[in-house]
């Protein structure tokens, strides 16, 4: 029907035999999207390149931020690690704002463009602030020449700039992943497979973008050329914005669905008003809008599922609703099944989401304590000095290798053994594997720290490079983190995108980012608690300014224990989970209900 309307408005399309997408996407002009003239890998490739450049810009600031705080702003190790965790956490909290605006009012394209603009402004402000006010005397911040004191205004301008960066990147990131997935029609078998592939390539480009930051930019920044690094990041973000706008006419779009919180409140209020009404044994007698557009503005209806029986009352037709004129029902008294199921979907996602937070605590150590640990190891080969932050390049290499291994080796083997076609491990199973590997990463980091302390000089004054243990002993922990990301974060992206209702896709991606956000805040809280407890009786604590007098290994082993406990809770939640059932789409319920790690 949609294609017939498009043919009527543009007869040339009918002559060309144009076929419209089946998922309800539209083009720039609001017409049904034509498969051959929109989306697919042309648009997807532009978005992947955009993501790579934006990531380069973001990590050009983030990867060495902990060193900037210690060397330029003269903060101690624990304070710098906490401030980086809080900043990174705020980045991902802003993702909820971007997702809300995208799903409700602006749509994903407009939201991405606006927040990228804010991101560029923040990076340019940071470069100016560092160049004009913070890097005094010239050349300071290289670990040898100390920087002078800074006024409150200088510090305020610095924090304003980095939190503008947080707002821009946070509002952009959950929408670009979902916007890229929108370019593939999942109702089409071929495009549906491309959509699954897109998430893996998306995470790969995200890591390739950070590879340049961790190596080239990291090297220059570690040598004291902070302003140059920040200006390169600003230029990369500006180029990404221009590239994104170039593809404007090629993109496919989903129309925003309106404020989801109003729909959720309607379900809760309607169900509460009928708390005393006896429910029928099945969902067959519940209200649905057959033959009409669902009130949720979703593109597809969600079928009834058992569970959260109390909410079913919102769709129960009582004598009062029967007295109302057809089509004139009060949404605060009667809601269709699709609207009720939308709330159920979100409630079912929350336990899985909560279980990913501890993993994010492990992940965030790469940007803080791993860097501080590496800086206290032997970082030289002959006369060449290796920046501690550049070791995260091994994480990126690991991600690239394991994306290939997962897609080309593991998936075919599992599919053959389980006779599940081309599916391989389900999203939930991959996330469980990610947690197992995260435990190994923390154990490896703890063992390396034990040996680093064995070869360290406790009485050092400048403790960078104070241990004779080579920094390359950190490679296993970075490699384990990279492998776990492929299973956890790629699995998360696919899972939340597939299981979120059509009108809440950006919210689903935002859940992934908010998990990282809360992980950073929990990490900051853990560091604070550990330091408070471990510094009793005038002890230096587990993470003192001089790591050679502390016990960073115990903190890593603590994280390994917490992640193991989290894995047990996750398995219980994953076995309880029920997948979303969309009208016209076959869903394998066992995929969501069964988890074998």
VMD Tcl script that draws the C-alpha trace (Angstrom):
set ca {
  {0.00 0.00 0.00}
  {2.83 2.35 0.89}
  {4.60 1.59 -2.38}
  {1.37 2.17 -4.33}
  {1.16 5.64 -2.78}
  {4.79 6.32 -3.70}
  {4.16 5.16 -7.30}
  {1.15 7.47 -7.53}
  {3.24 10.48 -6.44}
  {6.19 9.51 -8.66}
  {5.15 7.43 -11.75}
  {8.81 6.93 -12.72}
  {9.28 4.61 -9.76}
  {6.50 2.32 -10.99}
  {8.09 2.13 -14.42}
  {11.41 1.17 -12.83}
  {9.69 -1.54 -10.77}
  {10.76 0.05 -7.50}
  {10.24 -2.05 -4.35}
  {9.68 -0.40 -0.97}
  {11.07 -1.56 2.35}
  {8.77 -3.69 4.51}
  {9.76 -2.33 7.91}
  {8.07 1.07 7.53}
  {11.15 3.23 6.91}
  {10.82 6.45 4.90}
  {13.24 8.56 2.86}
  {14.34 12.16 3.42}
  {11.08 13.48 1.93}
  {8.88 11.29 4.13}
  {7.94 8.89 1.31}
  {8.22 5.09 1.72}
  {11.88 4.15 1.27}
  {12.78 2.50 -2.05}
  {15.17 -0.43 -1.51}
  {17.48 0.30 -4.44}
  {17.68 4.05 -3.81}
  {18.18 4.17 -0.04}
  {19.95 2.56 2.86}
  {21.87 -0.72 2.64}
  {25.68 -0.74 2.58}
  {26.06 2.62 0.79}
  {24.46 4.43 3.72}
  {25.86 1.90 6.19}
  {29.43 2.52 4.99}
  {29.08 6.28 5.45}
  {27.87 5.71 9.00}
  {30.74 3.29 9.73}
  {33.32 5.86 8.53}
  {31.56 8.55 10.54}
  {31.75 6.36 13.63}
  {35.45 5.70 13.10}
  {36.29 9.43 12.85}
  {34.11 10.37 15.83}
  {35.70 7.62 17.92}
  {39.17 8.83 16.92}
  {38.19 12.30 18.15}
  {36.64 11.10 21.41}
  {39.45 8.77 22.45}
  {41.99 11.39 21.41}
  {40.78 13.07 24.61}
  {39.60 10.14 26.72}
  {42.47 7.68 26.42}
  {45.06 9.98 28.04}
  {42.73 12.07 30.20}
  {43.95 10.41 33.40}
  {47.54 11.43 32.53}
  {46.45 14.97 31.64}
  {44.84 15.31 35.07}
  {47.91 14.02 36.91}
  {50.61 15.78 34.86}
  {48.95 19.07 33.89}
  {46.35 19.64 36.64}
  {48.56 18.01 39.33}
  {45.91 15.56 40.64}
  {46.90 12.38 42.52}
  {46.30 8.91 41.04}
  {43.13 8.07 42.97}
  {41.53 11.49 42.30}
  {42.43 11.36 38.61}
  {41.01 7.83 38.25}
  {37.81 8.91 40.00}
  {37.43 12.04 37.85}
  {37.92 10.04 34.64}
  {35.34 7.49 35.81}
  {32.84 10.25 36.63}
  {33.42 11.98 33.28}
  {33.09 8.75 31.31}
  {30.00 7.88 33.30}
  {28.47 11.26 32.49}
  {29.17 10.68 28.78}
  {26.92 7.67 28.83}
  {24.26 9.18 31.09}
  {23.80 11.81 28.35}
  {22.99 8.93 26.00}
  {19.58 8.68 27.67}
  {18.87 12.30 26.71}
  {19.86 11.64 23.11}
  {17.79 8.45 22.95}
  {14.71 10.16 24.41}
  {14.86 13.07 21.95}
  {15.46 10.69 19.06}
  {12.67 8.21 19.82}
  {10.17 10.86 20.87}
  {10.58 14.01 18.77}
  {13.62 14.59 16.56}
  {14.28 11.26 14.90}
  {17.74 9.68 14.73}
  {19.23 11.72 11.86}
  {18.48 15.12 13.36}
  {19.60 14.02 16.83}
  {22.92 12.69 15.49}
  {23.60 15.89 13.52}
  {22.85 18.24 16.45}
  {24.91 16.35 19.03}
  {27.84 16.00 16.61}
  {27.80 19.81 16.34}
  {27.98 20.11 20.14}
  {30.83 17.57 20.14}
  {32.86 19.66 17.66}
  {32.35 22.82 19.77}
  {33.49 21.00 22.91}
  {36.66 19.68 21.28}
  {37.57 23.09 19.82}
  {37.01 24.67 23.26}
  {39.26 22.08 24.91}
  {42.05 22.68 22.38}
  {41.84 26.44 22.91}
  {41.72 26.09 26.70}
  {44.77 23.80 26.77}
  {46.74 25.95 24.33}
  {46.01 29.32 25.94}
  {45.68 28.63 29.68}
  {46.66 25.16 30.90}
  {49.97 24.26 29.24}
  {52.17 26.77 31.05}
  {55.19 26.77 30.85}
  {55.39 25.63 27.24}
  {56.28 21.94 26.89}
  {55.00 20.96 30.33}
  {52.86 17.86 30.83}
  {55.39 15.39 29.42}
  {56.10 13.80 32.80}
  {59.39 15.72 33.18}
  {58.53 19.44 33.11}
  {55.89 20.25 35.78}
  {53.05 22.59 34.86}
  {52.36 25.70 36.88}
  {49.32 26.39 39.06}
  {45.99 27.21 37.42}
  {43.27 29.67 38.36}
  {39.71 28.58 39.14}
  {38.63 30.11 35.82}
  {41.16 27.99 33.91}
  {39.92 24.83 35.63}
  {36.28 25.81 35.04}
  {36.88 26.33 31.29}
  {38.60 22.95 31.10}
  {35.71 21.13 32.78}
  {33.14 23.03 30.68}
  {34.92 21.87 27.53}
  {35.21 18.20 28.49}
  {31.58 18.05 29.63}
  {30.46 19.60 26.33}
  {32.37 16.73 24.72}
  {30.54 14.35 27.07}
  {27.15 15.82 26.07}
  {27.90 15.72 22.34}
  {29.34 12.22 22.24}
  {26.81 10.82 24.70}
  {23.79 12.15 22.80}
  {25.20 10.96 19.48}
  {26.47 7.47 20.27}
  {23.28 5.42 20.98}
  {21.52 6.93 17.98}
  {24.25 6.32 15.39}
  {24.31 2.57 16.11}
  {20.54 2.34 15.76}
  {20.49 4.69 12.76}
  {23.00 2.43 11.03}
  {20.82 -0.61 11.75}
  {17.82 1.29 10.30}
  {19.51 1.19 6.88}
  {18.79 -2.54 6.64}
  {15.27 -3.96 6.35}
  {15.11 -6.85 8.81}
  {11.92 -8.11 7.10}
  {14.10 -8.87 4.06}
  {16.17 -12.05 4.53}
  {19.32 -10.73 2.82}
  {19.20 -7.30 4.47}
  {18.41 -8.94 7.81}
  {21.72 -10.82 7.69}
  {23.49 -7.58 6.71}
  {21.95 -5.90 9.75}
  {23.46 -8.52 12.07}
  {26.84 -8.05 10.34}
  {26.56 -4.28 10.70}
  {26.79 -4.42 14.50}
  {30.06 -6.37 14.35}
  {31.53 -3.97 11.78}
  {30.24 -1.01 13.79}
  {32.14 -2.16 16.87}
  {35.19 -2.89 14.71}
  {35.23 0.66 13.26}
  {34.70 2.05 16.74}
  {37.89 0.27 17.79}
  {39.82 1.14 14.64}
  {39.06 4.81 15.28}
  {40.43 4.53 18.79}
  {43.53 2.66 17.49}
  {44.88 5.87 15.91}
  {44.13 7.77 19.12}
  {45.82 5.18 21.33}
  {48.97 5.01 19.21}
  {49.73 8.16 17.19}
  {47.81 10.74 19.24}
  {48.69 8.94 22.48}
  {52.38 9.15 21.61}
  {52.28 12.90 20.92}
  {50.17 13.65 24.01}
  {52.41 11.54 26.22}
  {55.32 13.64 24.94}
  {53.62 16.84 26.10}
  {52.01 17.86 22.77}
  {48.51 17.94 24.26}
  {47.23 20.89 22.23}
  {48.21 19.19 18.95}
  {46.36 16.03 19.98}
  {43.24 17.98 20.92}
  {43.25 19.96 17.64}
  {43.56 16.73 15.61}
  {40.56 15.37 17.53}
  {38.54 18.51 16.74}
  {39.44 18.28 13.03}
  {38.45 14.60 12.93}
  {35.05 15.36 14.52}
  {34.40 18.19 12.04}
  {35.27 15.91 9.08}
  {32.94 13.23 10.48}
  {30.06 15.73 10.68}
  {30.60 16.83 7.06}
  {30.71 13.20 5.90}
  {27.52 12.41 7.82}
  {25.65 15.29 6.16}
  {26.86 14.22 2.70}
  {24.77 11.03 2.97}
  {21.57 12.88 3.89}
  {19.52 11.92 0.81}
  {20.56 8.25 0.98}
  {19.45 7.45 4.52}
  {16.34 5.58 5.61}
  {14.41 6.94 8.59}
  {11.91 5.74 11.18}
  {9.45 8.41 12.26}
  {9.66 9.32 15.98}
  {6.96 7.66 18.08}
  {6.13 10.34 20.66}
  {6.88 10.42 24.37}
  {7.20 6.81 25.63}
  {6.86 7.82 29.28}
  {3.27 8.94 28.69}
  {2.48 5.52 27.19}
  {4.11 3.74 30.14}
  {2.20 5.85 32.66}
  {-1.09 5.14 30.86}
  {-0.52 1.39 31.23}
  {0.32 1.63 34.94}
  {-2.62 3.94 35.70}
  {-5.11 1.86 33.68}
  {-3.94 -1.36 35.37}
  {-4.11 0.25 38.84}
  {-7.69 1.38 38.29}
  {-8.73 -2.26 37.67}
  {-6.72 -3.92 40.44}
  {-9.87 -5.52 41.88}
  {-11.18 -6.93 38.56}
  {-10.86 -10.70 38.03}
  {-8.61 -11.55 35.06}
  {-9.47 -14.15 32.39}
  {-7.09 -17.18 32.22}
  {-5.69 -16.27 28.77}
  {-4.93 -13.09 26.84}
  {-7.54 -13.70 24.13}
  {-10.13 -11.37 25.67}
  {-7.81 -8.40 26.00}
  {-8.25 -5.24 23.93}
  {-6.27 -4.85 20.72}
  {-6.57 -2.46 17.79}
  {-7.07 -4.91 14.94}
  {-7.00 -3.31 11.52}
  {-5.82 0.02 12.87}
  {-2.53 1.70 13.63}
  {-1.50 0.81 17.18}
  {-1.73 3.59 19.70}
  {1.96 3.22 20.45}
  {2.85 4.42 16.94}
  {5.06 1.34 16.57}
  {5.53 -0.07 13.10}
  {4.60 -3.59 14.16}
  {2.28 -5.00 16.78}
  {3.67 -6.89 19.74}
  {1.88 -10.16 20.50}
  {0.64 -11.09 23.97}
  {3.04 -12.86 26.35}
  {2.51 -14.34 29.81}
  {4.10 -12.63 32.78}
  {3.52 -9.35 34.65}
  {-0.15 -10.31 34.90}
  {-1.00 -7.14 36.80}
  {-0.24 -5.01 33.72}
  {-2.66 -7.10 31.63}
  {-5.50 -5.38 33.47}
  {-4.74 -2.23 31.47}
  {-5.99 -4.06 28.34}
  {-8.99 -5.70 30.04}
  {-12.32 -4.51 28.64}
  {-14.82 -3.89 31.45}
  {-18.46 -2.83 31.25}
  {-17.40 0.82 31.51}
  {-15.26 0.54 28.35}
  {-18.08 -1.26 26.49}
  {-20.36 1.72 27.14}
  {-17.92 4.07 25.43}
  {-18.19 4.75 21.72}
  {-15.96 2.63 19.51}
  {-12.58 4.27 18.94}
  {-13.21 6.86 21.68}
  {-11.80 4.93 24.63}
  {-9.87 6.75 27.36}
  {-6.14 5.76 27.07}
  {-5.83 6.20 30.85}
  {-8.43 3.48 31.37}
  {-7.90 1.09 28.44}
  {-4.66 0.34 26.55}
  {-4.12 -2.06 23.62}
  {-2.07 -5.24 24.09}
  {0.83 -3.77 22.07}
  {1.14 -0.86 24.49}
  {1.04 -3.19 27.51}
  {3.63 -5.49 25.96}
  {5.88 -2.49 25.31}
  {6.07 -1.92 29.07}
  {6.64 -5.64 29.69}
  {9.54 -5.64 27.21}
  {11.30 -2.85 29.06}
  {10.74 -4.51 32.46}
  {12.20 -7.78 31.15}
  {15.27 -6.00 29.77}
  {16.13 -4.33 33.07}
  {17.51 -7.40 34.98}
  {19.75 -8.31 32.02}
  {20.90 -4.70 31.81}
  {21.70 -4.53 35.54}
  {23.88 -7.64 35.22}
  {26.06 -5.90 32.61}
  {27.08 -3.08 34.99}
  {29.77 -5.09 36.82}
  {31.28 -6.01 33.46}
  {31.51 -2.28 32.68}
  {33.41 -1.80 35.95}
  {36.00 -4.24 34.58}
  {36.03 -2.54 31.17}
  {36.61 0.94 32.59}
  {39.87 -0.13 34.24}
  {41.53 0.11 30.81}
  {41.22 3.90 30.86}
  {42.38 4.34 34.44}
  {44.15 1.74 36.57}
  {45.61 -0.23 33.64}
  {47.24 3.01 32.44}
  {48.57 3.84 35.93}
  {49.85 0.27 36.33}
  {51.58 0.44 32.93}
  {53.17 3.82 33.70}
  {54.85 2.25 36.75}
  {56.42 -0.55 34.65}
  {59.43 -0.56 32.33}
  {58.18 1.42 29.32}
  {61.34 1.69 27.25}
  {62.84 -0.38 24.46}
  {66.35 0.89 23.83}
  {65.80 4.67 23.66}
  {62.16 4.46 22.57}
  {59.51 5.14 25.22}
  {56.12 3.41 24.98}
  {53.19 5.50 26.31}
  {51.24 3.47 28.88}
  {47.91 4.43 27.27}
  {49.02 3.03 23.90}
  {48.89 -0.51 25.34}
  {45.15 -0.43 24.73}
  {46.09 -0.98 21.09}
  {46.34 -4.66 22.02}
  {42.71 -4.48 23.15}
  {41.77 -3.17 19.69}
  {43.81 -5.82 17.90}
  {42.12 -8.45 20.06}
  {38.69 -7.04 19.16}
  {39.49 -7.23 15.43}
  {40.79 -10.81 15.71}
  {37.87 -12.09 17.79}
  {35.23 -10.43 15.59}
  {36.69 -12.48 12.73}
  {36.99 -15.64 14.87}
  {33.42 -15.28 16.16}
  {31.85 -14.68 12.73}
  {33.97 -16.98 10.55}
  {34.96 -19.79 12.91}
  {32.91 -19.99 16.10}
  {29.47 -19.22 14.63}
  {29.64 -21.89 11.86}
  {30.93 -24.51 14.33}
  {28.20 -23.80 16.90}
  {25.53 -23.64 14.18}
  {26.63 -27.06 12.90}
  {26.66 -28.59 16.38}
  {23.31 -27.12 17.47}
  {21.64 -27.32 14.02}
  {20.51 -23.69 14.40}
  {21.16 -22.53 10.84}
  {23.54 -19.56 10.78}
  {22.69 -18.21 14.24}
  {25.52 -19.71 16.31}
  {25.51 -18.52 19.91}
  {22.54 -16.37 20.87}
  {23.08 -12.80 22.08}
  {22.46 -13.85 25.69}
  {24.93 -16.72 25.45}
  {27.62 -14.46 23.98}
  {27.13 -11.96 26.80}
  {27.64 -14.79 29.30}
  {30.88 -15.81 27.57}
  {31.97 -12.16 27.77}
  {31.58 -12.23 31.57}
  {33.67 -15.41 31.84}
  {36.52 -13.83 29.83}
  {36.28 -10.64 31.94}
  {37.05 -12.72 35.05}
  {40.17 -14.04 33.30}
  {41.20 -10.46 32.43}
  {41.09 -9.35 36.07}
  {42.96 -12.43 37.26}
  {45.65 -11.76 34.63}
  {45.91 -8.09 35.70}
  {46.23 -9.12 39.34}
  {49.00 -11.63 38.62}
  {50.93 -9.06 36.54}
  {50.66 -6.57 39.41}
  {52.06 -9.14 41.87}
  {55.13 -9.56 39.68}
  {55.39 -5.81 39.03}
  {55.58 -5.21 42.79}
  {58.22 -7.93 43.12}
  {60.55 -5.99 40.80}
  {59.62 -2.46 41.95}
  {61.50 0.22 43.87}
  {59.35 1.21 46.86}
  {61.39 4.31 47.72}
  {61.17 5.97 44.28}
  {60.37 9.69 44.04}
  {59.14 9.76 40.43}
  {57.66 6.28 40.20}
  {56.96 6.17 36.46}
  {58.97 3.24 35.10}
  {60.04 2.28 38.64}
  {59.59 -1.48 38.09}
  {61.94 -3.50 35.91}
  {59.01 -5.66 34.70}
  {58.28 -4.88 31.04}
  {55.00 -3.17 30.18}
  {54.41 -5.89 27.55}
  {53.35 -8.21 30.39}
  {50.08 -6.24 30.25}
  {49.28 -7.67 26.79}
  {47.27 -10.69 28.10}
  {44.93 -8.56 30.25}
  {44.27 -6.17 27.33}
  {43.73 -9.12 24.97}
  {41.24 -10.72 27.38}
  {39.33 -7.43 27.67}
  {39.19 -7.15 23.85}
  {37.88 -10.70 23.48}
  {35.26 -10.12 26.16}
  {34.08 -6.93 24.41}
  {33.31 -8.84 21.21}
  {31.05 -11.20 23.11}
  {29.59 -8.74 25.62}
  {29.23 -5.38 23.86}
  {28.46 -6.61 20.32}
  {26.02 -9.09 21.88}
  {24.49 -6.25 23.91}
  {24.06 -4.02 20.85}
  {22.31 -6.81 18.94}
  {20.25 -7.92 21.94}
  {18.87 -4.54 22.99}
  {18.22 -3.49 19.38}
  {16.33 -6.72 18.66}
  {14.40 -6.86 21.94}
  {13.40 -3.19 22.27}
  {9.98 -2.27 20.80}
  {10.04 -0.45 17.45}
  {9.37 2.91 19.09}
  {12.24 2.49 21.59}
  {15.19 1.31 19.49}
  {17.44 4.22 20.50}
  {16.50 3.60 24.12}
  {17.70 0.02 23.66}
  {21.11 1.24 22.45}
  {21.18 3.80 25.27}
  {20.83 0.95 27.78}
  {24.17 -0.42 26.52}
  {25.82 2.96 27.07}
  {24.14 3.57 30.42}
  {25.53 0.23 31.57}
  {29.02 1.61 30.81}
  {28.08 4.83 32.60}
  {26.98 3.14 35.79}
  {30.02 0.88 35.55}
  {32.22 3.97 35.72}
  {30.32 5.35 38.71}
  {30.46 1.98 40.49}
  {34.19 1.83 39.73}
  {34.65 5.29 41.25}
  {32.63 4.23 44.31}
  {34.65 1.03 44.69}
  {37.96 2.93 44.51}
  {36.71 5.40 47.13}
  {35.50 2.63 49.47}
  {38.66 0.57 49.03}
  {40.89 3.58 49.75}
  {38.84 4.54 52.81}
  {38.97 1.02 54.28}
  {42.56 0.18 53.28}
  {44.07 3.44 54.60}
  {43.04 2.81 58.22}
  {45.81 2.86 60.84}
  {48.01 5.09 58.64}
  {48.40 2.43 55.94}
  {49.10 3.65 52.36}
  {46.06 1.82 50.99}
  {45.60 -0.41 47.94}
  {45.88 2.44 45.36}
  {48.21 5.13 46.78}
  {50.05 7.79 44.80}
  {53.10 5.52 44.86}
  {51.69 2.22 43.54}
  {54.83 0.43 44.73}
  {53.65 0.89 48.33}
  {50.09 -0.28 47.58}
  {48.26 -3.47 46.59}
  {46.59 -2.81 43.25}
  {46.63 -6.60 42.74}
  {44.05 -7.03 45.52}
  {41.72 -4.58 43.81}
  {41.93 -6.56 40.55}
  {41.25 -9.84 42.39}
  {38.27 -8.18 44.12}
  {36.84 -7.28 40.69}
  {37.37 -10.88 39.52}
  {35.35 -12.14 42.52}
  {32.54 -9.61 41.97}
  {32.35 -10.50 38.26}
  {32.09 -14.21 39.13}
  {29.15 -13.48 41.43}
  {27.59 -11.33 38.72}
  {27.90 -14.20 36.23}
  {25.84 -16.44 38.51}
  {23.08 -13.84 38.81}
  {23.19 -13.21 35.05}
  {22.64 -16.91 34.23}
  {19.51 -16.93 36.41}
  {18.16 -13.75 34.75}
  {18.95 -14.98 31.23}
  {17.10 -18.26 31.77}
  {14.07 -16.32 33.04}
  {14.03 -13.89 30.10}
  {11.29 -14.11 27.43}
  {11.91 -12.71 23.95}
  {9.68 -10.10 22.34}
  {7.03 -11.50 19.94}
  {6.43 -9.26 16.95}
  {3.52 -9.78 14.55}
  {4.76 -11.18 11.26}
  {8.17 -12.09 12.60}
  {9.23 -15.53 13.72}
  {10.97 -15.48 17.08}
  {12.75 -18.43 18.64}
  {11.67 -18.29 22.28}
  {14.28 -20.81 23.36}
  {16.95 -18.35 22.33}
  {15.89 -16.04 25.12}
  {14.84 -18.58 27.72}
  {17.88 -20.84 27.66}
  {21.45 -19.87 28.41}
  {24.31 -22.35 28.39}
  {27.76 -21.02 29.16}
}
mol new
graphics top color blue
foreach p $ca { graphics top sphere $p radius 0.5 }
foreach p [lrange $ca 0 end-1] q [lrange $ca 1 end] { graphics top cylinder $p $q radius 0.2 }
display resetview
